[in-house]
Amino acid sequence: MRKRLTILSIILLVFAVSVPAYAQNVDLGVSMGSEGIRGFYLGISNYYRVPEREVAVVRERGVHYNDLPVVFFIAARAHVAPGVIVDLRLGG
């Protein structure tokens, strides 16, 4: 475990040193705050062509935000409403 942590630290250090100063601002597409979460919901809404409110409702039902794209992906592939997938997920 200690060896892995040391190797990971070295890799991160090399990456941080090798990145030019102009590239220090990296946008990973996720930002926190009310506008960032809304943007995340909007992105899922646009990609899966569902209302943004439906994405928020699924999140409010207790689905972790990391699982939201999975819920909508499975729902689209299975041709069912996202609520069906949420019920199965939350039901165990």
Residue pairs with C-beta under 8 A, 6 or more apart in sequence:
29 43
30 36
30 40
31 39
37 65
38 52
40 65
40 68
41 52
41 55
41 56
41 59
41 68
42 52
44 50
44 55
44 68
44 69
44 72
45 51
45 52
45 54
45 55
47 69
47 72
48 72
48 73
48 75
48 76
50 72
50 82
54 82
55 68
55 72
58 68
58 71
58 72
58 82
58 83
58 86
59 65
59 68
61 86
61 90
62 90
63 71
63 86
63 89
63 90
67 89
71 82
71 85
71 86
71 89
72 82
74 85
75 81
75 82
75 84
75 85
78 84
78 85
